[in-house]
Amino acid sequence: MAKTSVIARQTKREKLVATYAAKRKALKEAGDYAALDKLPRNASPVRLKNRCKLTGRPKGYMGKFGVCRNVFREMASAGKIPGVTKASW
């Protein structure tokens, strides 16, 4: 489980990215890079990190499901993910 401060920082960045998305797009199309530099750094989508929605773990993230591999395995074994079954041969 990631520290709650790290998860809070990530959610704060996500809100900033959403807030400035339209403004960033307009400035990029206009080619006004000086104005882009004056926007907050955390408003850039590049600064976002994919994290598990349940634990906040940054590594082993599975984008299709939005969780890390550990949580995915537990949920799949418990039958909480529809359409996913354990492979056996």
C-alpha positions in Angstrom: 0.0 0.0 0.0 1.4 3.3 -1.0 1.6 6.2 1.5 -1.5 8.3 1.6 0.5 11.4 1.0 1.7 10.0 -2.4 -1.9 9.0 -3.4 -3.1 12.5 -2.4 -0.4 14.2 -4.4 -1.4 12.1 -7.4 -5.1 13.0 -7.1 -4.1 16.7 -6.8 -2.1 16.4 -10.0 -5.0 14.7 -11.8 -7.4 17.5 -10.9 -4.8 20.1 -12.1 -4.4 18.3 -15.4 -8.1 18.3 -15.9 -8.5 21.9 -14.9 -5.8 23.2 -17.4 -6.4 20.7 -20.2 -8.4 23.1 -22.4 -6.0 26.0 -21.8 -2.9 23.9 -22.5 -4.4 22.7 -25.7 -5.3 26.2 -26.9 -1.8 27.5 -26.0 -0.1 24.7 -27.8 -2.2 25.2 -31.0 -1.4 28.9 -30.9 2.3 28.1 -30.4 2.6 30.3 -27.3 5.3 28.4 -25.4 6.1 31.3 -23.1 2.6 31.2 -21.7 2.8 27.4 -21.4 5.9 27.9 -19.2 3.9 30.1 -16.8 1.3 27.3 -16.1 1.8 25.1 -13.1 4.2 22.2 -13.6 1.7 19.7 -12.2 -0.8 20.8 -14.9 1.2 18.8 -17.5 -0.2 15.3 -18.1 3.4 13.9 -18.4 3.8 14.3 -14.7 1.0 11.8 -14.0 1.9 8.2 -13.0 -0.3 5.2 -13.5 -1.2 3.9 -10.1 -3.4 1.0 -8.8 -6.8 2.4 -7.9 -7.0 0.3 -4.8 -3.6 0.3 -3.3 -1.8 3.1 -5.0 1.1 0.9 -6.1 3.0 2.4 -9.1 4.6 -0.7 -10.4 3.0 -3.7 -12.1 0.1 -1.5 -13.3 -2.4 -3.2 -15.7 -4.0 -0.4 -17.7 -7.0 -2.4 -18.9 -8.1 -3.1 -15.4 -6.7 -0.1 -13.5 -5.1 -2.2 -10.8 -1.7 -3.6 -10.1 -0.8 -7.3 -10.8 -1.1 -8.3 -7.2 -4.6 -7.0 -6.7 -5.6 -8.3 -10.2 -4.5 -11.8 -9.2 -6.5 -11.7 -5.9 -9.6 -10.4 -7.6 -9.4 -12.9 -10.5 -9.0 -15.8 -8.1 -12.0 -14.6 -6.1 -14.0 -14.3 -9.3 -14.5 -10.5 -8.9 -13.4 -9.7 -12.5 -16.0 -10.9 -15.1 -14.6 -12.9 -18.0 -11.3 -13.7 -16.3 -10.6 -17.3 -15.3 -7.5 -19.1 -14.2 -5.7 -20.9 -17.0 -5.3 -24.6 -16.6 -4.1 -27.2 -19.0 
